[in-house]
C-alpha cells in the first residue's frame, strides 16, 4: 500500500496465516497465527497541516459498502492467538523539521500482542494489549 504523494508505504514480503477449519462451521474465525515476513513500513509527515500520512487501500469506502445490510449476520467472531514479525523494518520521516528527521528501526523480529477481537470489526480501532 502506498499513500498518494505522501511517501508513506507498507510492503510485506510474505503473509502466512494458519486458521482452524472446524470453528468456521460455527461462525467463528479462529486464527492460530499470522506471520509477517519482511514487512517494511515507512510513515511520512510531509507538512504540519496533513500530519502523518498513512498508506491506505485505494478505496476505503468499499470496505464500508461491503458490510451486510441491517438484519443480516455480521462478520464472524474472530480470535487471533499469535502475530509474528520476522525481519521487519519501520521508518518514520518528519519533513516538518529543518533539517528533516528520519528514525529507522531495522530487524524487528517478534511481536506477539493480545489482540482485542472487537478491534477487527469494520469501523473499530485496532487495540493491542
N, CA, C and O atoms as CSV, one atom per row, in Angstrom:
chain,resi,resn,atom,element,x,y,z
A,1,UNK,N,N,0.849,-1.181,0.000
A,1,UNK,CA,C,0.000,0.000,0.000
A,1,UNK,C,C,0.889,1.237,0.000
A,1,UNK,O,O,1.959,1.242,0.609
A,2,UNK,N,N,0.446,2.270,-0.678
A,2,UNK,CA,C,1.225,3.493,-0.728
A,2,UNK,C,C,0.291,4.691,-0.620
A,2,UNK,O,O,-0.765,4.732,-1.251
A,3,UNK,N,N,0.695,5.660,0.188
A,3,UNK,CA,C,-0.109,6.872,0.338
A,3,UNK,C,C,0.132,7.783,-0.855
A,3,UNK,O,O,1.265,7.902,-1.321
A,4,UNK,N,N,-0.928,8.437,-1.362
A,4,UNK,CA,C,-0.748,9.322,-2.514
A,4,UNK,C,C,0.101,10.529,-2.157
A,4,UNK,O,O,-0.216,11.260,-1.218
A,5,UNK,N,N,1.170,10.740,-2.898
A,5,UNK,CA,C,2.043,11.912,-2.784
A,5,UNK,C,C,2.578,12.152,-1.383
A,5,UNK,O,O,3.077,13.240,-1.094
A,6,UNK,N,N,2.485,11.173,-0.521
A,6,UNK,CA,C,2.964,11.382,0.839
A,6,UNK,C,C,4.273,10.690,1.132
A,6,UNK,O,O,4.984,11.073,2.061
A,7,UNK,N,N,4.605,9.668,0.348
A,7,UNK,CA,C,5.830,8.932,0.582
A,7,UNK,C,C,5.673,7.784,1.562
A,7,UNK,O,O,6.568,6.945,1.667
A,8,UNK,N,N,4.552,7.722,2.290
A,8,UNK,CA,C,4.320,6.618,3.223
A,8,UNK,C,C,3.962,5.369,2.436
A,8,UNK,O,O,3.318,5.439,1.390
A,9,UNK,N,N,4.397,4.206,2.963
A,9,UNK,CA,C,4.084,2.962,2.272
A,9,UNK,C,C,4.152,1.786,3.236
A,9,UNK,O,O,4.770,1.864,4.297
A,10,UNK,N,N,3.510,0.711,2.847
A,10,UNK,CA,C,3.544,-0.549,3.590
A,10,UNK,C,C,3.749,-1.670,2.583
A,10,UNK,O,O,2.951,-1.837,1.661
A,11,UNK,N,N,4.805,-2.427,2.758
A,11,UNK,CA,C,5.092,-3.576,1.903
A,11,UNK,C,C,5.373,-4.764,2.807
A,11,UNK,O,O,5.894,-4.604,3.911
A,12,UNK,N,N,5.031,-5.941,2.343
A,12,UNK,CA,C,5.352,-7.146,3.101
A,12,UNK,C,C,5.769,-8.217,2.097
A,12,UNK,O,O,5.132,-8.403,1.060
A,13,UNK,N,N,6.850,-8.915,2.428
A,13,UNK,CA,C,7.352,-9.951,1.533
A,13,UNK,C,C,6.435,-11.155,1.488
A,13,UNK,O,O,6.214,-11.729,0.421
A,14,UNK,N,N,5.887,-11.552,2.657
A,14,UNK,CA,C,5.050,-12.743,2.724
A,14,UNK,C,C,4.164,-12.644,3.953
A,14,UNK,O,O,4.593,-12.175,5.007
A,15,UNK,N,N,2.919,-13.091,3.808
A,15,UNK,CA,C,1.997,-13.205,4.938
A,15,UNK,C,C,1.563,-14.665,5.011
A,15,UNK,O,O,1.032,-15.210,4.044
A,16,UNK,N,N,1.791,-15.291,6.154
A,16,UNK,CA,C,1.374,-16.680,6.359
A,16,UNK,C,C,0.304,-16.690,7.453
A,16,UNK,O,O,0.538,-16.201,8.558
A,17,UNK,N,N,-0.861,-17.245,7.143
A,17,UNK,CA,C,-1.976,-17.296,8.091
A,17,UNK,C,C,-2.369,-18.755,8.293
A,17,UNK,O,O,-2.584,-19.492,7.331
A,18,UNK,N,N,-2.459,-19.161,9.560
A,18,UNK,CA,C,-2.936,-20.506,9.901
A,18,UNK,C,C,-4.225,-20.347,10.683
A,18,UNK,O,O,-4.263,-19.651,11.697
A,19,UNK,N,N,-5.297,-21.003,10.205
A,19,UNK,CA,C,-6.599,-20.912,10.858
A,19,UNK,C,C,-7.180,-22.312,11.044
A,19,UNK,O,O,-6.899,-23.227,10.270
A,20,UNK,N,N,-7.993,-22.455,12.082
A,20,UNK,CA,C,-8.685,-23.721,12.336
A,20,UNK,C,C,-9.913,-23.804,11.435
A,20,UNK,O,O,-10.636,-22.819,11.282
A,21,UNK,N,N,-10.153,-24.960,10.842
A,21,UNK,CA,C,-11.245,-25.125,9.894
A,21,UNK,C,C,-12.604,-25.342,10.577
A,21,UNK,O,O,-13.581,-24.699,10.193
A,22,UNK,N,N,-12.690,-26.207,11.554
A,22,UNK,CA,C,-13.970,-26.575,12.161
A,22,UNK,C,C,-14.723,-25.392,12.779
A,22,UNK,O,O,-15.943,-25.329,12.625
A,23,UNK,N,N,-14.068,-24.456,13.468
A,23,UNK,CA,C,-14.823,-23.329,14.039
A,23,UNK,C,C,-15.552,-22.488,12.992
A,23,UNK,O,O,-16.534,-21.820,13.318
A,24,UNK,N,N,-15.089,-22.509,11.741
A,24,UNK,CA,C,-15.774,-21.753,10.686
A,24,UNK,C,C,-17.223,-22.208,10.525
A,24,UNK,O,O,-18.093,-21.400,10.202
A,25,UNK,N,N,-17.485,-23.492,10.747
A,25,UNK,CA,C,-18.848,-24.019,10.621
A,25,UNK,C,C,-19.756,-23.519,11.751
A,25,UNK,O,O,-20.981,-23.582,11.640
A,26,UNK,N,N,-19.157,-23.025,12.831
A,26,UNK,CA,C,-19.926,-22.472,13.951
A,26,UNK,C,C,-19.930,-20.941,13.923
A,26,UNK,O,O,-20.357,-20.303,14.885
A,27,UNK,N,N,-19.453,-20.351,12.821
A,27,UNK,CA,C,-19.469,-18.896,12.694
A,27,UNK,C,C,-18.319,-18.201,13.392
A,27,UNK,O,O,-18.389,-17.000,13.652
A,28,UNK,N,N,-17.263,-18.935,13.700
A,28,UNK,CA,C,-16.093,-18.344,14.357
A,28,UNK,C,C,-14.882,-18.484,13.439
A,28,UNK,O,O,-14.702,-19.502,12.771
A,29,UNK,N,N,-14.064,-17.449,13.420
A,29,UNK,CA,C,-12.807,-17.492,12.694
A,29,UNK,C,C,-11.700,-17.522,13.741
A,29,UNK,O,O,-11.420,-16.514,14.389
A,30,UNK,N,N,-11.075,-18.684,13.901
A,30,UNK,CA,C,-10.006,-18.864,14.885
A,30,UNK,C,C,-8.680,-18.919,14.144
A,30,UNK,O,O,-8.332,-19.927,13.529
A,31,UNK,N,N,-7.953,-17.819,14.216
A,31,UNK,CA,C,-6.653,-17.730,13.553
A,31,UNK,C,C,-5.595,-18.141,14.567
A,31,UNK,O,O,-5.434,-17.516,15.615
A,32,UNK,N,N,-4.885,-19.198,14.229
A,32,UNK,CA,C,-3.832,-19.689,15.117
A,32,UNK,C,C,-2.602,-18.795,15.059
A,32,UNK,O,O,-1.960,-18.549,16.080
A,33,UNK,N,N,-2.270,-18.304,13.850
A,33,UNK,CA,C,-1.106,-17.427,13.741
A,33,UNK,C,C,-1.160,-16.610,12.462
A,33,UNK,O,O,-1.681,-17.047,11.436
A,34,UNK,N,N,-0.608,-15.418,12.559
A,34,UNK,CA,C,-0.355,-14.559,11.409
A,34,UNK,C,C,1.125,-14.211,11.482
A,34,UNK,O,O,1.585,-13.622,12.460
A,35,UNK,N,N,1.863,-14.577,10.447
A,35,UNK,CA,C,3.289,-14.268,10.402
A,35,UNK,C,C,3.557,-13.332,9.232
A,35,UNK,O,O,3.257,-13.649,8.081
A,36,UNK,N,N,4.127,-12.176,9.548
A,36,UNK,CA,C,4.530,-11.205,8.537
A,36,UNK,C,C,6.035,-11.352,8.336
A,36,UNK,O,O,6.810,-11.185,9.278
A,37,UNK,N,N,6.443,-11.661,7.117
A,37,UNK,CA,C,7.860,-11.820,6.801
A,37,UNK,C,C,8.292,-10.631,5.951
A,37,UNK,O,O,7.705,-10.353,4.905
A,38,UNK,N,N,9.306,-9.949,6.407
A,38,UNK,CA,C,9.865,-8.760,5.755
A,38,UNK,C,C,8.855,-7.620,5.579
A,38,UNK,O,O,8.772,-7.031,4.502
A,39,UNK,N,N,8.084,-7.304,6.636
A,39,UNK,CA,C,7.242,-6.112,6.499
A,39,UNK,C,C,8.117,-4.869,6.529
A,39,UNK,O,O,9.049,-4.782,7.329
A,40,UNK,N,N,7.827,-3.927,5.679
A,40,UNK,CA,C,8.601,-2.688,5.580
A,40,UNK,C,C,7.603,-1.528,5.600
A,40,UNK,O,O,6.856,-1.328,4.642
A,41,UNK,N,N,7.596,-0.772,6.688
A,41,UNK,CA,C,6.635,0.316,6.872
A,41,UNK,C,C,7.390,1.635,6.924
A,41,UNK,O,O,8.335,1.791,7.698
A,42,UNK,N,N,6.968,2.576,6.098
A,42,UNK,CA,C,7.516,3.933,6.108
A,42,UNK,C,C,6.355,4.895,6.302
A,42,UNK,O,O,5.411,4.904,5.512
A,43,UNK,N,N,6.424,5.710,7.360
A,43,UNK,CA,C,5.413,6.731,7.619
A,43,UNK,C,C,6.065,8.099,7.474
A,43,UNK,O,O,7.112,8.368,8.063
A,44,UNK,N,N,5.432,8.959,6.680
A,44,UNK,CA,C,5.988,10.274,6.387
A,44,UNK,C,C,5.028,11.357,6.864
A,44,UNK,O,O,3.817,11.270,6.666
A,45,UNK,N,N,5.594,12.368,7.490
A,45,UNK,CA,C,4.851,13.576,7.869
A,45,UNK,C,C,5.346,14.694,6.950
A,45,UNK,O,O,6.337,15.356,7.257
A,46,UNK,N,N,4.642,14.910,5.798
A,46,UNK,CA,C,5.146,15.864,4.810
A,46,UNK,C,C,5.003,17.322,5.236
A,46,UNK,O,O,5.830,18.156,4.870
A,47,UNK,N,N,3.965,17.636,6.004
A,47,UNK,CA,C,3.774,19.004,6.482
A,47,UNK,C,C,2.900,18.971,7.725
A,47,UNK,O,O,2.255,17.962,8.008
A,48,UNK,N,N,2.878,20.081,8.473
A,48,UNK,CA,C,2.143,20.130,9.732
A,48,UNK,C,C,0.633,20.055,9.517
A,48,UNK,O,O,-0.085,19.557,10.385
A,49,UNK,N,N,0.142,20.537,8.384
A,49,UNK,CA,C,-1.298,20.525,8.106
A,49,UNK,C,C,-1.854,19.119,7.967
A,49,UNK,O,O,-2.859,18.783,8.592
A,50,UNK,N,N,-1.213,18.301,7.156
A,50,UNK,CA,C,-1.713,16.940,6.912
A,50,UNK,C,C,-1.310,15.962,8.001
A,50,UNK,O,O,-1.954,14.924,8.156
A,51,UNK,N,N,-0.278,16.258,8.749
A,51,UNK,CA,C,0.201,15.325,9.765
A,51,UNK,C,C,0.812,14.086,9.134
A,51,UNK,O,O,1.306,14.139,8.008
A,52,UNK,N,N,0.782,12.975,9.852
A,52,UNK,CA,C,1.358,11.725,9.357
A,52,UNK,C,C,0.430,11.142,8.303
A,52,UNK,O,O,-0.762,10.962,8.552
A,53,UNK,N,N,0.967,10.848,7.133
A,53,UNK,CA,C,0.198,10.296,6.024
A,53,UNK,C,C,0.312,8.779,6.088
A,53,UNK,O,O,1.412,8.230,6.032
A,54,UNK,N,N,-0.835,8.102,6.206
A,54,UNK,CA,C,-0.846,6.654,6.331
A,54,UNK,C,C,-1.170,6.000,4.997
A,54,UNK,O,O,-2.036,6.482,4.268
A,55,UNK,N,N,-0.482,4.901,4.666
A,55,UNK,CA,C,-0.834,4.164,3.445
A,55,UNK,C,C,-2.185,3.481,3.650
A,55,UNK,O,O,-2.383,2.782,4.643
A,56,UNK,N,N,-3.100,3.679,2.726
A,56,UNK,CA,C,-4.451,3.128,2.825
A,56,UNK,C,C,-4.797,2.394,1.541
A,56,UNK,O,O,-4.188,2.644,0.501
A,57,UNK,N,N,-5.783,1.477,1.602
A,57,UNK,CA,C,-6.249,0.849,0.359
A,57,UNK,C,C,-6.759,1.919,-0.595
A,57,UNK,O,O,-7.157,2.996,-0.152
A,58,UNK,N,N,-6.757,1.645,-1.890
A,58,UNK,CA,C,-7.156,2.647,-2.872
A,58,UNK,C,C,-8.529,3.246,-2.625
A,58,UNK,O,O,-8.707,4.447,-2.830
A,59,UNK,N,N,-9.526,2.444,-2.185
A,59,UNK,CA,C,-10.861,2.969,-1.977
A,59,UNK,C,C,-11.420,2.441,-0.659
A,59,UNK,O,O,-12.100,1.414,-0.654
A,60,UNK,N,N,-11.146,3.128,0.478
A,60,UNK,CA,C,-11.618,2.622,1.770
A,60,UNK,C,C,-13.139,2.569,1.873
A,60,UNK,O,O,-13.664,1.860,2.732
A,61,UNK,N,N,-13.863,3.297,1.023
A,61,UNK,CA,C,-15.327,3.268,1.068
A,61,UNK,C,C,-15.859,1.885,0.695
A,61,UNK,O,O,-16.949,1.510,1.126
A,62,UNK,N,N,-15.108,1.125,-0.097
A,62,UNK,CA,C,-15.553,-0.219,-0.476
A,62,UNK,C,C,-15.728,-1.116,0.733
A,62,UNK,O,O,-16.664,-1.913,0.780
A,63,UNK,N,N,-14.843,-0.998,1.711
A,63,UNK,CA,C,-14.941,-1.834,2.910
A,63,UNK,C,C,-16.240,-1.541,3.653
A,63,UNK,O,O,-16.896,-2.462,4.140
A,64,UNK,N,N,-16.616,-0.272,3.744
A,64,UNK,CA,C,-17.870,0.083,4.414
A,64,UNK,C,C,-19.060,-0.408,3.606
A,64,UNK,O,O,-20.044,-0.874,4.180
A,65,UNK,N,N,-18.985,-0.311,2.284
A,65,UNK,CA,C,-20.092,-0.746,1.428
A,65,UNK,C,C,-20.266,-2.259,1.455
A,65,UNK,O,O,-21.357,-2.757,1.176
A,66,UNK,N,N,-19.213,-2.997,1.784
A,66,UNK,CA,C,-19.283,-4.455,1.791
A,66,UNK,C,C,-19.937,-4.999,3.056
A,66,UNK,O,O,-20.189,-6.201,3.141
A,67,UNK,N,N,-20.218,-4.152,4.036
A,67,UNK,CA,C,-20.856,-4.600,5.276
A,67,UNK,C,C,-22.257,-5.125,4.951
A,67,UNK,O,O,-22.930,-4.594,4.068
A,68,UNK,N,N,-22.703,-6.178,5.672
A,68,UNK,CA,C,-24.028,-6.720,5.386
A,68,UNK,C,C,-25.124,-5.728,5.753
A,68,UNK,O,O,-24.953,-4.948,6.691
A,69,UNK,N,N,-26.245,-5.740,5.036
A,69,UNK,CA,C,-27.354,-4.859,5.378
A,69,UNK,C,C,-27.870,-5.182,6.775
A,69,UNK,O,O,-27.658,-6.284,7.281
A,70,UNK,N,N,-28.546,-4.220,7.396
A,70,UNK,CA,C,-29.062,-4.443,8.742
A,70,UNK,C,C,-30.027,-5.613,8.728
A,70,UNK,O,O,-30.771,-5.814,7.768
A,71,UNK,N,N,-30.003,-6.386,9.814
A,71,UNK,CA,C,-30.852,-7.563,9.902
A,71,UNK,C,C,-30.138,-8.831,9.462
A,71,UNK,O,O,-30.597,-9.929,9.777
A,72,UNK,N,N,-29.030,-8.713,8.744
A,72,UNK,CA,C,-28.268,-9.887,8.342
A,72,UNK,C,C,-27.119,-10.087,9.319
A,72,UNK,O,O,-26.737,-9.176,10.054
A,73,UNK,N,N,-26.580,-11.296,9.307
A,73,UNK,CA,C,-25.449,-11.584,10.184
A,73,UNK,C,C,-24.256,-10.731,9.817
A,73,UNK,O,O,-24.004,-10.465,8.642
A,74,UNK,N,N,-23.523,-10.303,10.835
A,74,UNK,CA,C,-22.311,-9.527,10.615
A,74,UNK,C,C,-21.133,-10.454,10.408
A,74,UNK,O,O,-21.312,-11.639,10.128
A,75,UNK,N,N,-19.931,-9.923,10.543
A,75,UNK,CA,C,-18.737,-10.751,10.353
A,75,UNK,C,C,-18.647,-11.798,11.460
A,75,UNK,O,O,-19.195,-11.597,12.544
A,76,UNK,N,N,-17.963,-12.912,11.200
A,76,UNK,CA,C,-17.846,-13.952,12.222
A,76,UNK,C,C,-17.008,-13.462,13.397
A,76,UNK,O,O,-16.199,-12.544,13.263
A,77,UNK,N,N,-17.217,-14.095,14.554
A,77,UNK,CA,C,-16.382,-13.813,15.719
A,77,UNK,C,C,-14.959,-14.216,15.365
A,77,UNK,O,O,-14.747,-15.236,14.709
A,78,UNK,N,N,-13.989,-13.425,15.792
A,78,UNK,CA,C,-12.599,-13.641,15.395
A,78,UNK,C,C,-11.710,-13.733,16.631
A,78,UNK,O,O,-11.854,-12.956,17.575
A,79,UNK,N,N,-10.794,-14.691,16.609
A,79,UNK,CA,C,-9.749,-14.736,17.627
A,79,UNK,C,C,-8.409,-14.959,16.923
A,79,UNK,O,O,-8.324,-15.681,15.929
A,80,UNK,N,N,-7.371,-14.326,17.459
A,80,UNK,CA,C,-6.020,-14.472,16.914
A,80,UNK,C,C,-5.108,-14.846,18.072
A,80,UNK,O,O,-5.004,-14.111,19.054
A,81,UNK,N,N,-4.448,-15.992,17.951
A,81,UNK,CA,C,-3.583,-16.458,19.023
A,81,UNK,C,C,-2.179,-15.853,18.974
A,81,UNK,O,O,-1.576,-15.598,20.016
A,82,UNK,N,N,-1.663,-15.623,17.771
A,82,UNK,CA,C,-0.263,-15.189,17.666
A,82,UNK,C,C,-0.076,-14.312,16.431
A,82,UNK,O,O,-0.581,-14.614,15.350
A,83,UNK,N,N,0.661,-13.221,16.618
A,83,UNK,CA,C,1.099,-12.398,15.492
A,83,UNK,C,C,2.618,-12.361,15.556
A,83,UNK,O,O,3.196,-11.969,16.569
A,84,UNK,N,N,3.256,-12.769,14.477
A,84,UNK,CA,C,4.712,-12.797,14.442
A,84,UNK,C,C,5.248,-11.896,13.341
A,84,UNK,O,O,4.630,-11.731,12.290
A,85,UNK,N,N,6.407,-11.321,13.606
A,85,UNK,CA,C,7.088,-10.472,12.627
A,85,UNK,C,C,8.522,-10.972,12.509
A,85,UNK,O,O,9.222,-11.148,13.507
A,86,UNK,N,N,8.944,-11.198,11.260
A,86,UNK,CA,C,10.327,-11.602,11.030
A,86,UNK,C,C,10.965,-10.650,10.047
A,86,UNK,O,O,10.423,-10.383,8.974
A,87,UNK,N,N,12.126,-10.141,10.426
A,87,UNK,CA,C,12.932,-9.277,9.568
A,87,UNK,C,C,12.146,-8.044,9.104
A,87,UNK,O,O,12.153,-7.696,7.924
A,88,UNK,N,N,11.469,-7.393,10.061
A,88,UNK,CA,C,10.677,-6.211,9.747
A,88,UNK,C,C,11.473,-4.926,9.871
A,88,UNK,O,O,12.548,-4.902,10.471
A,89,UNK,N,N,10.934,-3.854,9.297
A,89,UNK,CA,C,11.568,-2.535,9.372
A,89,UNK,C,C,10.485,-1.471,9.494
A,89,UNK,O,O,9.426,-1.573,8.874
A,90,UNK,N,N,10.760,-0.455,10.294
A,90,UNK,CA,C,9.856,0.677,10.478
A,90,UNK,C,C,10.676,1.952,10.350
A,90,UNK,O,O,11.712,2.106,10.997
A,91,UNK,N,N,10.195,2.877,9.495
A,91,UNK,CA,C,10.863,4.166,9.317
A,91,UNK,C,C,9.849,5.279,9.514
A,91,UNK,O,O,8.737,5.226,8.988
A,92,UNK,N,N,10.247,6.286,10.277
A,92,UNK,CA,C,9.441,7.488,10.467
A,92,UNK,C,C,10.234,8.664,9.918
A,92,UNK,O,O,11.390,8.869,10.290
A,93,UNK,N,N,9.610,9.435,9.033
A,93,UNK,CA,C,10.279,10.581,8.433
A,93,UNK,C,C,9.426,11.825,8.677
A,93,UNK,O,O,8.280,11.900,8.232
A,94,UNK,N,N,9.994,12.800,9.388
A,94,UNK,CA,C,9.288,14.051,9.693
A,94,UNK,C,C,9.904,15.175,8.865
A,94,UNK,O,O,10.972,15.691,9.198
A,95,UNK,N,N,9.224,15.546,7.790
A,95,UNK,CA,C,9.714,16.587,6.892
A,95,UNK,C,C,9.344,17.985,7.363
A,95,UNK,O,O,9.689,18.965,6.702
A,96,UNK,N,N,8.643,18.101,8.498
A,96,UNK,CA,C,8.291,19.427,9.014
A,96,UNK,C,C,9.458,20.063,9.751
A,96,UNK,O,O,9.450,21.266,10.010
A,97,UNK,N,N,10.462,19.262,10.091
A,97,UNK,CA,C,11.625,19.769,10.815
A,97,UNK,C,C,12.695,20.235,9.835
A,97,UNK,O,O,12.721,19.812,8.679
A,98,UNK,N,N,13.573,21.111,10.311
A,98,UNK,CA,C,14.663,21.598,9.483
A,98,UNK,C,C,15.968,21.364,10.225
A,98,UNK,O,O,16.241,22.086,11.184
A,99,UNK,N,N,16.766,20.419,9.846
A,99,UNK,CA,C,16.631,19.503,8.716
A,99,UNK,C,C,15.605,18.407,9.035
A,99,UNK,O,O,15.300,18.171,10.204
A,100,UNK,N,N,15.074,17.741,8.009
A,100,UNK,CA,C,14.112,16.658,8.235
A,100,UNK,C,C,14.716,15.563,9.108
A,100,UNK,O,O,15.916,15.296,9.049
A,101,UNK,N,N,13.867,14.934,9.917
A,101,UNK,CA,C,14.326,13.873,10.814
A,101,UNK,C,C,13.876,12.519,10.281
A,101,UNK,O,O,12.750,12.367,9.807
A,102,UNK,N,N,14.770,11.539,10.366
A,102,UNK,CA,C,14.450,10.173,9.961
A,102,UNK,C,C,14.820,9.241,11.097
A,102,UNK,O,O,15.953,9.258,11.578
A,103,UNK,N,N,13.870,8.431,11.524
A,103,UNK,CA,C,14.100,7.433,12.564
A,103,UNK,C,C,13.829,6.076,11.940
A,103,UNK,O,O,12.767,5.859,11.358
A,104,UNK,N,N,14.784,5.160,12.059
A,104,UNK,CA,C,14.627,3.833,11.459
A,104,UNK,C,C,14.855,2.760,12.514
A,104,UNK,O,O,15.819,2.815,13.277
A,105,UNK,N,N,13.958,1.789,12.545
A,105,UNK,CA,C,14.108,0.612,13.391
A,105,UNK,C,C,14.189,-0.571,12.437
A,105,UNK,O,O,13.207,-0.912,11.777
A,106,UNK,N,N,15.341,-1.186,12.367
A,106,UNK,CA,C,15.569,-2.306,11.448
A,106,UNK,C,C,15.562,-3.619,12.222
A,106,UNK,O,O,15.754,-3.633,13.438
A,107,UNK,N,N,15.345,-4.689,11.531
A,107,UNK,CA,C,15.414,-6.042,12.093
A,107,UNK,C,C,14.427,-6.261,13.240
A,107,UNK,O,O,14.806,-6.781,14.290
A,108,UNK,N,N,13.190,-5.876,13.054
A,108,UNK,CA,C,12.140,-6.164,14.032
A,108,UNK,C,C,11.822,-7.647,13.881
A,108,UNK,O,O,11.512,-8.111,12.784
A,109,UNK,N,N,11.900,-8.393,14.986
A,109,UNK,CA,C,11.794,-9.845,14.862
A,109,UNK,C,C,10.484,-10.450,15.354
A,109,UNK,O,O,9.856,-11.177,14.584
A,110,UNK,N,N,10.037,-10.208,16.552
A,110,UNK,CA,C,8.843,-10.894,17.024
A,110,UNK,C,C,7.966,-9.951,17.811
A,110,UNK,O,O,8.427,-9.209,18.679
A,111,UNK,N,N,6.685,-10.000,17.484
A,111,UNK,CA,C,5.678,-9.216,18.184
A,111,UNK,C,C,4.523,-10.162,18.435
A,111,UNK,O,O,3.995,-10.746,17.489
A,112,UNK,N,N,4.119,-10.329,19.675
A,112,UNK,CA,C,3.028,-11.247,19.982
A,112,UNK,C,C,2.073,-10.605,20.974
A,112,UNK,O,O,2.007,-11.027,22.128
A,113,UNK,N,N,1.326,-9.581,20.539
A,113,UNK,CA,C,0.387,-8.966,21.466
A,113,UNK,C,C,-0.899,-9.768,21.550
A,113,UNK,O,O,-1.201,-10.583,20.679
A,114,UNK,N,N,-1.656,-9.520,22.622
A,114,UNK,CA,C,-3.026,-10.000,22.660
A,114,UNK,C,C,-3.823,-9.031,21.809
A,114,UNK,O,O,-3.692,-7.816,21.960
A,115,UNK,N,N,-4.641,-9.552,20.923
A,115,UNK,CA,C,-5.418,-8.707,20.025
A,115,UNK,C,C,-6.865,-8.720,20.480
A,115,UNK,O,O,-7.443,-9.789,20.678
A,116,UNK,N,N,-7.457,-7.546,20.649
A,116,UNK,CA,C,-8.860,-7.418,21.022
A,116,UNK,C,C,-9.704,-7.741,19.797
A,116,UNK,O,O,-9.653,-6.991,18.822
A,117,UNK,N,N,-10.494,-8.844,19.800
A,117,UNK,CA,C,-11.252,-9.218,18.610
A,117,UNK,C,C,-12.270,-8.164,18.189
A,117,UNK,O,O,-12.620,-8.101,17.010
A,118,UNK,N,N,-12.758,-7.333,19.111
A,118,UNK,CA,C,-13.677,-6.258,18.748
A,118,UNK,C,C,-13.011,-5.273,17.805
A,118,UNK,O,O,-13.685,-4.596,17.030
A,119,UNK,N,N,-11.682,-5.192,17.870
A,119,UNK,CA,C,-10.951,-4.250,17.026
A,119,UNK,C,C,-10.934,-4.679,15.567
A,119,UNK,O,O,-10.574,-3.885,14.697
A,120,UNK,N,N,-11.316,-5.919,15.282
A,120,UNK,CA,C,-11.297,-6.402,13.911
A,120,UNK,C,C,-12.620,-6.185,13.188
A,120,UNK,O,O,-12.755,-6.552,12.022
A,121,UNK,N,N,-13.595,-5.591,13.870
A,121,UNK,CA,C,-14.885,-5.284,13.260
A,121,UNK,C,C,-14.737,-3.970,12.506
A,121,UNK,O,O,-14.194,-3.013,13.057
A,122,UNK,N,N,-15.208,-3.895,11.250
A,122,UNK,CA,C,-15.068,-2.646,10.486
A,122,UNK,C,C,-15.583,-1.442,11.272
A,122,UNK,O,O,-16.646,-1.494,11.890
A,123,UNK,N,N,-14.811,-0.364,11.236
A,123,UNK,CA,C,-15.185,0.862,11.935
A,123,UNK,C,C,-14.638,0.944,13.347
A,123,UNK,O,O,-14.756,1.987,13.989
A,124,UNK,N,N,-14.038,-0.139,13.849
A,124,UNK,CA,C,-13.465,-0.140,15.192
A,124,UNK,C,C,-11.970,0.151,15.113
A,124,UNK,O,O,-11.349,-0.044,14.068
A,125,UNK,N,N,-11.403,0.612,16.206
A,125,UNK,CA,C,-9.980,0.880,16.293
A,125,UNK,C,C,-9.255,-0.377,16.731
A,125,UNK,O,O,-9.699,-1.064,17.651
A,126,UNK,N,N,-8.134,-0.688,16.076
A,126,UNK,CA,C,-7.338,-1.848,16.467
A,126,UNK,C,C,-6.649,-1.544,17.790
A,126,UNK,O,O,-5.937,-0.548,17.919
A,127,UNK,N,N,-6.875,-2.431,18.788
A,127,UNK,CA,C,-6.294,-2.243,20.112
A,127,UNK,C,C,-5.395,-3.417,20.420
A,127,UNK,O,O,-5.829,-4.566,20.338
A,128,UNK,N,N,-4.159,-3.154,20.770
A,128,UNK,CA,C,-3.219,-4.185,21.177
A,128,UNK,C,C,-2.967,-4.028,22.663
A,128,UNK,O,O,-2.799,-2.913,23.157
A,129,UNK,N,N,-2.940,-5.152,23.382
A,129,UNK,CA,C,-2.666,-5.097,24.812
A,129,UNK,C,C,-1.322,-5.689,25.106
A,129,UNK,O,O,-0.908,-5.735,26.264
